[in-house]
């Protein structure tokens, strides 16, 4: 199974939301989400270097030569050391964690990292400072290619709310393909495994609810109306779509949704 992330790494840190298109992160959670982005997608040289100029200022420089690729240097103490793009990402997170920027600066950093609409503010209670991150799912048009269901890692994306919904609906056929860390779907747990073969206990290599459309190059979801939240939320932002190979598209903000488009898988 392809191990690239299926769920958007932003939402794993969410603490509150007022609608389906945005959620709130505390300042600490925002930095954690940046770290998760770096870890999930690997080195992002252009992004890392842009952020380094903002975060490190005179502690960062690049040497340019005609004979070999540019070398990135960071200053620790009074000495500059060369670093790889991967280690530059680690160092940026270290600096953000040990010397957190002011909220407005963090908002600008998050805009560059997550490439979506972000604003500073307080949580729904008005007491906790942080940032509001907007999804782009209201502009997303799914092409029903089925790639996310066939290639991405959704194994641990099932939430407790999914389990409750399927139990309330009596969907024992779905629950039979779910396992908790304790080996049973009978008790709530913070981590679940889907989709598990009931006979072998092995995780399916592709989603068992994915159905090909006859004579058409597209797929449908057999449990579309009650599918896991991880599937409902994918890809959440255009960056996550690009980084995970989604073939869907995001309409421009000035566009209105078409009258007839494919429903998301």
C-alpha positions in Angstrom: 0.0 0.0 0.0 1.2 3.5 -0.8 2.2 5.1 2.5 1.5 8.7 1.4 -0.9 10.5 3.8 -4.6 10.3 3.0 -5.9 12.5 5.8 -4.9 16.2 5.9 -2.3 16.8 8.6 -3.8 20.1 9.6 -7.0 18.6 11.0 -5.3 16.2 13.4 -4.5 19.2 15.6 -8.0 20.9 15.4 -9.6 21.7 18.7 -12.8 23.6 17.7 -14.7 24.6 14.6 -17.7 26.7 13.8 -18.5 25.2 10.4 -17.4 22.5 8.0 -15.0 24.8 6.1 -12.7 26.1 8.8 -11.1 25.0 12.1 -9.2 26.4 14.9 -5.6 25.8 16.1 -3.9 27.2 19.1 -0.5 28.7 18.4 1.3 25.7 19.7 -0.9 23.4 17.7 -0.2 25.5 14.6 3.6 24.9 15.0 2.9 21.1 15.6 0.9 21.1 12.3 3.8 22.7 10.5 6.1 20.0 11.8 3.6 17.3 10.7 3.5 18.9 7.2 7.3 18.8 6.9 7.3 15.2 8.1 4.4 14.0 5.9 5.7 15.5 2.6 9.4 15.4 3.1 11.9 18.1 2.0 10.2 21.1 0.3 13.3 23.1 -0.7 11.6 26.2 -2.1 9.3 26.5 0.9 12.1 25.8 3.5 14.4 28.4 2.0 11.6 31.0 1.8 10.8 30.3 5.5 14.4 30.3 6.5 14.8 33.9 5.3 11.8 34.9 7.4 12.5 32.9 10.5 16.3 32.8 10.7 17.2 36.2 9.1 21.0 36.7 9.3 21.4 33.1 10.7 20.8 31.8 7.2 22.6 32.1 3.9 23.0 30.3 0.5 26.3 30.0 -1.4 26.0 29.9 -5.2 28.4 28.2 -7.5 28.4 27.2 -11.1 30.0 23.8 -10.5 27.6 22.3 -7.9 24.1 22.9 -6.4 23.6 25.8 -4.1 24.6 25.1 -0.5 22.4 26.1 2.4 24.2 27.4 5.6 22.8 28.1 9.0 24.6 29.9 11.9 24.9 28.3 15.3 26.9 30.5 17.7 29.4 32.3 15.6 29.9 29.6 12.9 27.9 28.8 9.8 27.3 25.1 9.0 26.1 23.5 5.8 22.8 21.7 6.1 20.6 19.5 3.8 17.1 20.6 2.9 15.8 17.9 5.3 17.8 19.1 8.2 16.9 22.7 7.4 13.3 21.7 7.9 14.1 20.1 11.3 16.0 23.2 12.3 13.1 25.6 11.4 10.8 23.6 13.6 13.3 23.7 16.4 13.5 27.5 16.2 9.7 27.8 16.0 9.2 25.6 19.1 11.9 27.2 21.2 11.3 30.8 20.1 7.6 31.0 18.9 6.9 34.0 16.7 4.1 36.5 17.3 0.7 35.5 16.1 0.7 37.6 12.9 4.1 36.3 11.9 2.9 32.8 12.6 -0.2 33.4 10.4 2.1 34.5 7.5 4.3 31.4 8.0 1.2 29.1 8.0 -0.1 30.7 4.8 3.1 29.8 3.1 3.2 26.3 4.5 -0.5 25.3 4.1 -1.3 27.5 1.0 -4.8 28.3 2.1 -6.8 31.0 3.8 -5.7 31.6 7.4 -6.5 34.3 9.9 -5.4 35.1 13.4 -8.2 35.1 16.0 -9.7 33.5 19.1 -11.4 30.2 19.5 -15.2 29.9 19.6 -15.2 30.8 23.3 -13.2 34.0 22.6 -10.6 33.1 25.3 -7.8 31.2 23.4 -5.5 32.9 20.9 -4.7 31.0 17.7 -5.4 30.8 14.0 -8.4 29.8 11.9 -7.6 27.7 8.9 -10.1 27.5 6.0 -10.5 24.4 3.9 -11.1 24.6 0.1 -13.6 21.7 -0.1 -16.4 24.1 -1.0 -14.4 24.7 -4.3 -13.3 21.1 -4.9 -14.6 19.1 -7.9 -13.9 15.3 -7.6 -13.2 13.5 -10.9 -14.1 10.2 -9.3 -10.8 8.6 -10.5 -10.6 6.5 -7.4 -6.9 7.0 -6.9 -7.2 8.1 -3.3 -9.2 5.0 -2.5 -6.7 2.7 -4.3 -3.3 4.2 -3.4 -3.3 6.3 -0.3 -2.8 5.3 3.3 -6.2 5.5 5.1 -5.5 2.6 7.4 -5.7 4.5 10.7 -7.9 7.3 9.5 -11.1 6.0 11.1 -12.5 8.2 13.9 -14.6 7.3 16.9 -17.5 9.3 15.4 -17.4 7.0 12.4 -17.8 3.9 14.7 -20.7 5.5 16.5 -22.5 6.3 13.3 -22.1 2.8 11.9 -23.3 1.2 15.1 -26.3 3.5 15.2 -27.2 2.4 11.7 -26.6 -1.2 12.4 -23.9 -1.5 9.7 -22.3 -4.7 11.0 -20.9 -5.3 7.5 -18.8 -2.1 7.9 -17.8 -2.7 11.5 -16.7 -6.2 10.6 -13.8 -4.6 8.6 -12.7 -2.3 11.5 -10.2 -3.2 14.3 -9.2 -1.3 17.4 -5.7 -1.5 18.8 -7.0 -4.0 21.3 -8.2 -6.1 18.3 -11.9 -5.4 18.6 -14.3 -2.8 17.4 -16.5 -3.3 20.5 -14.8 -0.8 22.7 -14.0 2.8 21.8 -10.4 3.5 21.3 -8.5 6.5 19.9 -7.0 4.5 17.0 -8.8 2.2 14.6 -7.7 0.2 11.6 -9.7 0.0 8.4 -10.3 -1.8 6.1 -9.4 -5.2 7.6 -10.3 -8.6 6.0 -12.6 -10.3 8.5 -11.1 -13.7 7.7 -7.4 -13.0 7.6 -7.0 -9.8 9.7 -4.9 -8.3 7.0 -5.5 -4.7 5.8 -7.0 -4.5 2.4 -4.7 -3.2 -0.3 -7.5 -1.1 -1.8 -10.8 0.1 -0.4 -13.4 -2.8 -0.4 -16.2 -0.3 -0.9 -14.8 1.1 -4.2 -17.0 0.2 -7.2 -15.9 0.7 -10.8 -18.6 2.3 -13.1 -19.4 0.0 -16.0 -18.0 1.3 -19.3 -16.8 4.5 -17.6 -13.3 5.5 -16.4 -14.5 6.4 -13.0 -15.5 4.9 -9.6 -18.2 5.1 -7.0 -18.2 4.6 -3.3 -20.7 1.9 -2.0 -20.9 3.7 1.3 -20.7 7.2 0.1 -23.3 8.7 2.5 -21.7 7.2 5.6 -18.1 6.9 4.6 -15.3 7.8 7.2 -14.6 11.4 7.9 -11.1 10.9 6.5 -12.6 10.2 3.1 -15.1 13.1 3.4 -12.4 15.6 4.2 -9.9 14.5 1.5 -8.1 16.4 0.1 -9.2 19.5 2.2 -6.7 21.9 0.6 -5.2 22.3 -2.9 -1.7 21.7 -1.5 -2.7 18.4 0.0 -4.2 17.4 -3.3 -1.0 18.2 -5.2 1.2 16.5 -2.7 -0.8 13.3 -2.8 -1.5 13.1 -6.5 -5.2 13.9 -6.5 -6.6 14.6 -10.0 -9.5 16.6 -8.8 -9.6 20.4 -9.3 -10.3 23.4 -7.2 -12.4 26.1 -8.8 -11.3 29.7 -8.6 -12.9 31.8 -5.8 -14.8 33.8 -8.4 -16.4 30.6 -9.9 -19.7 29.2 -8.8 -20.1 25.5 -8.5 -21.5 24.0 -11.7 -25.1 22.8 -11.8 -24.0 19.2 -12.6 -20.7 17.8 -11.4 -19.6 14.5 -10.2 -20.2 14.0 -6.5 -17.1 13.3 -4.4 -16.3 9.6 -4.0 
